[in-house]
Amino acid sequence: AICWPDGRLQFMLNERMMPAQFVVNGDGVRFINEAAPYMDFAHAMIEGQRSGVTHIPCWLITDIRSFHRYVVGGHLPIPKVPFAPVPTGRTVPQAWLDSGVVKQGSSWEELAAAIGVPGDRLRATAERFNELARRGHDDDFNRGDSAYDNYYGDPTLPNPNLHPLGDPPYYAFQIILGDLGTSGGLRTDEYARVLRADDSVVAGLYAVGNASAAVMGRSYAGAGATIGPAMTFGYVAARHMADTTPEAADRSTSAEPDSAIDSPGTSRR
Ligand SMILES: Cc1cc2nc3c(=O)[nH]c(=O)nc-3n(C[C@H](O)[C@H](O)[C@H](O)COP(=O)(O)OP(=O)(O)OC[C@H]3O[C@@H](n4cnc5c(N)ncnc54)[C@H](O)[C@@H]3O)c2cc1C
């Protein structure tokens, strides 16, 4: 996320799929496929920080051409619209620069000094990135290889996630850790029933959504990977409850003797 000075957190998603950008740590080097799912990205920041190199914050580096072409930090790349609810216009808002959250440089060295990373490293990273982008494949981190990466990329490019950075000014956007959901919680079975540590079922207790351990594990497979399973397992849990009530047992005994009250997975669904 970007944290603006008033404390507002700007969720950072599409910017990391933009073609002409890369993210550097405190050493001025890339450390991940920038377009990776945000859970993976945040884990890489945490692990990188633990290695002793600053990764919180890290910096998204881009150029003025990208700012004129793509949505960045909520700014729309259209002519200035008075009283628009989001930033518009062709210049980076002065308030952004004044905040210190966005830095500007007319050379790699100037930008590096502004964000406190070694100038020679940032230049080398930019030159390497541009070379890979010109060739159309990110040999270092495979950015652009997956459909997830491509989703917010630029479909007019051979590789929607790669384009060399062009002329300055260059910009650096400070990235901190944001917070979407824990992915952690009570472990459940296929009917959303809560499990004990020994995998036995806690009778009558169900968990879905953020209260349950995510069915996707520690990663995020794509948009809706939290709400989708929450709705699905809410439905599954409700069906299971309906199938296991005393009334359901009565129905089953009178109408369908072999209906699976004890093993609802085999009942009609
Ligand atoms: C910025 C952002 C963007 C997101 N985008 C997506 C997306 O695009 N797709 C997607 O799938 N997911 C997205 N998510 C994640 C998704 O919104 C959450 O995973 C989902 O809303 C969780 O639903 P929930 O019902 O489990 O929990 P919540 O929505 O957190 O509901 C829990 C409820 O319990 C209430 N509560 C808490 N304590 C108590 C108490 N003691 N007594 C009574 N009530 C209590 C809370 O007030 C709250 O209403 C996003 C999340 C954020 C923050």
The ligand as an SDF file (V2000), in Angstrom:
LIG
                    3D

 53 58  0  0  0  0  0  0  0  0999 V2000
   -9.2360   -2.8510    0.5670 C   0  0  0  0  0  0  0  0  0  0  0  0
   -9.7100   -4.2660    0.4440 C   0  0  0  0  0  0  0  0  0  0  0  0
   -9.9730   -4.7970   -0.8020 C   0  0  0  0  0  0  0  0  0  0  0  0
  -10.4220   -6.1010   -0.9270 C   0  0  0  0  0  0  0  0  0  0  0  0
  -10.6980   -6.5840   -2.1730 N   0  0  0  0  0  0  0  0  0  0  0  0
  -11.1730   -7.8440   -2.2960 C   0  0  0  0  0  0  0  0  0  0  0  0
  -11.5480   -8.3320   -3.5780 C   0  0  0  0  0  0  0  0  0  0  0  0
  -11.4440   -7.6390   -4.5990 O   0  0  0  0  0  0  0  0  0  0  0  0
  -11.9990   -9.6000   -3.6560 N   0  0  0  0  0  0  0  0  0  0  0  0
  -12.1040  -10.4120   -2.5610 C   0  0  0  0  0  0  0  0  0  0  0  0
  -12.5180  -11.5500   -2.7030 O   0  0  0  0  0  0  0  0  0  0  0  0
  -11.7640   -9.9600   -1.3240 N   0  0  0  0  0  0  0  0  0  0  0  0
  -11.3230   -8.6950   -1.1800 C   0  0  0  0  0  0  0  0  0  0  0  0
  -10.9840   -8.2250    0.0750 N   0  0  0  0  0  0  0  0  0  0  0  0
  -11.0920   -9.1140    1.2250 C   0  0  0  0  0  0  0  0  0  0  0  0
  -12.5460   -9.2830    1.6560 C   0  0  0  0  0  0  0  0  0  0  0  0
  -13.1760   -8.0280    1.6650 O   0  0  0  0  0  0  0  0  0  0  0  0
  -12.5950   -9.9030    3.0470 C   0  0  0  0  0  0  0  0  0  0  0  0
  -11.8460  -11.0930    3.0340 O   0  0  0  0  0  0  0  0  0  0  0  0
  -14.0510  -10.2190    3.4370 C   0  0  0  0  0  0  0  0  0  0  0  0
  -14.8120   -9.0470    3.4670 O   0  0  0  0  0  0  0  0  0  0  0  0
  -14.0920  -10.8910    4.7770 C   0  0  0  0  0  0  0  0  0  0  0  0
  -15.4350  -11.1350    5.1110 O   0  0  0  0  0  0  0  0  0  0  0  0
  -15.8200  -11.6890    6.5160 P   0  0  0  0  0  0  0  0  0  0  0  0
  -17.3090  -11.7030    6.5430 O   0  0  0  0  0  0  0  0  0  0  0  0
  -15.1010  -12.9650    6.7910 O   0  0  0  0  0  0  0  0  0  0  0  0
  -15.2340  -10.6530    7.5520 O   0  0  0  0  0  0  0  0  0  0  0  0
  -15.6440   -9.1040    7.7520 P   0  0  0  0  0  0  0  0  0  0  0  0
  -16.1840   -8.5110    6.4850 O   0  0  0  0  0  0  0  0  0  0  0  0
  -14.4710   -8.4650    8.4120 O   0  0  0  0  0  0  0  0  0  0  0  0
  -16.8670   -9.2140    8.7480 O   0  0  0  0  0  0  0  0  0  0  0  0
  -16.6710   -9.4280   10.1440 C   0  0  0  0  0  0  0  0  0  0  0  0
  -17.7900   -8.6830   10.8260 C   0  0  0  0  0  0  0  0  0  0  0  0
  -17.7810   -9.0330   12.2060 O   0  0  0  0  0  0  0  0  0  0  0  0
  -17.9820   -7.8650   12.9320 C   0  0  0  0  0  0  0  0  0  0  0  0
  -17.4490   -8.0970   14.2960 N   0  0  0  0  0  0  0  0  0  0  0  0
  -16.1590   -8.1420   14.6860 C   0  0  0  0  0  0  0  0  0  0  0  0
  -16.0760   -8.3980   15.9970 N   0  0  0  0  0  0  0  0  0  0  0  0
  -17.3400   -8.5510   16.4360 C   0  0  0  0  0  0  0  0  0  0  0  0
  -17.9130   -8.8570   17.7230 C   0  0  0  0  0  0  0  0  0  0  0  0
  -17.1470   -9.0670   18.7970 N   0  0  0  0  0  0  0  0  0  0  0  0
  -19.2620   -8.9200   17.8100 N   0  0  0  0  0  0  0  0  0  0  0  0
  -20.0350   -8.7220   16.7030 C   0  0  0  0  0  0  0  0  0  0  0  0
  -19.5430   -8.4390   15.4820 N   0  0  0  0  0  0  0  0  0  0  0  0
  -18.2240   -8.3610   15.3580 C   0  0  0  0  0  0  0  0  0  0  0  0
  -17.2720   -6.7820   12.1920 C   0  0  0  0  0  0  0  0  0  0  0  0
  -17.7600   -5.5040   12.5190 O   0  0  0  0  0  0  0  0  0  0  0  0
  -17.6080   -7.1790   10.7530 C   0  0  0  0  0  0  0  0  0  0  0  0
  -18.8320   -6.6040   10.3190 O   0  0  0  0  0  0  0  0  0  0  0  0
  -10.5700   -6.9170    0.2270 C   0  0  0  0  0  0  0  0  0  0  0  0
  -10.3100   -6.3850    1.4910 C   0  0  0  0  0  0  0  0  0  0  0  0
   -9.8920   -5.0760    1.5990 C   0  0  0  0  0  0  0  0  0  0  0  0
   -9.6410   -4.5310    2.9910 C   0  0  0  0  0  0  0  0  0  0  0  0
  1  2  1  0
  2  3  1  0
  2 52  2  0
  3  4  2  0
  4  5  1  0
  4 50  1  0
  5  6  2  0
  6  7  1  0
  6 13  1  0
  7  8  2  0
  7  9  1  0
  9 10  1  0
 10 11  2  0
 10 12  1  0
 12 13  2  0
 13 14  1  0
 14 15  1  0
 14 50  1  0
 15 16  1  0
 16 17  1  0
 16 18  1  0
 18 19  1  0
 18 20  1  0
 20 21  1  0
 20 22  1  0
 22 23  1  0
 23 24  1  0
 24 25  2  0
 24 26  1  0
 24 27  1  0
 27 28  1  0
 28 29  2  0
 28 30  1  0
 28 31  1  0
 31 32  1  0
 32 33  1  0
 33 34  1  0
 33 48  1  0
 34 35  1  0
 35 36  1  0
 35 46  1  0
 36 37  1  0
 36 45  1  0
 37 38  2  0
 38 39  1  0
 39 40  1  0
 39 45  2  0
 40 41  1  0
 40 42  2  0
 42 43  1  0
 43 44  2  0
 44 45  1  0
 46 47  1  0
 46 48  1  0
 48 49  1  0
 50 51  2  0
 51 52  1  0
 52 53  1  0
M  END
$$$$
